Amino acid sequence: MKGRIIKWGIIIILLVVGVASFVLWRRVDSQVKGLLLPNVPQYAGYSDLPEKTQGVQLTPFEITGWDGKPLQACVVSQAPQEEDLTPRQHALLDRLRTTELEDLPAIDYALVSVNWDHGIRSALPLAEQLAAAGITCVLWEPRGSNSARPWCTHGLQESKDIPLLINELEKMSNKKRLLLVGVGQGFGAQLLLQAAAKEPRLRATVALDPAASLNKSLKRAHISTPMRELIGRRMNQLTGLEPFDIAAAKSAALIPREAPIMLMYTGSAQNNSVLDDAIAIYTQLQSDRKRMVTLRTPGDAPAATTRSIIYSPEGGTHEVAQSVDVELMPDAEEVPVDILRWLNSCVRPLMEEPAPTILPTHQS
């Protein structure tokens, strides 16, 4: 009798452990799929590329990505007639009437990226405003045409497409020295920062609301260390990567000193980034022309133009804390105006500098 009780006790314990392990695995798998399949609900059911959109002209093309997957892309240019512009474009142009942006036409293309899922459609609102000011933009699908890539790597692998995209633009324009800039938000900001660390032909970068690292984002979500370990293992099984591999802040330290970089925190990205993320990236930049901007809050004086923030790197101590001066802008409506003014200020110095050294693997 005692033996039977022990036997059934062991069976029950094993069943409980099995069920608990299954439930834990399902929870981990769900967490990982949420990280690797960031969906954009408002574009669900739509094709990659709109047939037509107000305010801009779309010229589609396709490239083969770093992994051999086809990527849908398009050139977004200014609408030919003023009556074709959208209300958002008219509002932007009204704000720009007192601002001379005479050097902007020298920019050949702005690479614009926002989300991994529905990359072209999600980037169109930003490209629409840049195009209204005369900047020709390039959008693409980081997840590949027809969802050819199963997993998002938060810009790490996707950034390898940038040299190939630039090669194609050089062929299309028949120019060997294009003046190219990048404008990204959220996922797109992380992608472009990681690309700028390796691709010197990307001459200046605007990064809106980037996350500093995937590992830091998981910690901020109050995910325990054991759970992060399990998430890392499952992520590695699916992609060969772990959360600590994906860090825009780490890439920022490798961006050339001569590259102008503007970081801006608006709080409107879908990646749950915070101002601390942008500052973490900013402090890693070696660039002599870096800039950090955020929106003014009720806690700032009404006429304040800067805010001093005491920042300590992750795992740092009081001794390494530093004061970072962040520029303030009055409201979100000023964001595209400020981006355009800053890009315009970068153009002339970039034109006067020598052509960037191109790595052999990036040559057409």
Summary of the structure (lengths in Angstrom):
residues: 364
radius of gyration: 23.0
end to end distance: 79.6
largest distance: 92.9
contacts: 1167
relative contact order: 0.12
helix: 45%
strand: 18%
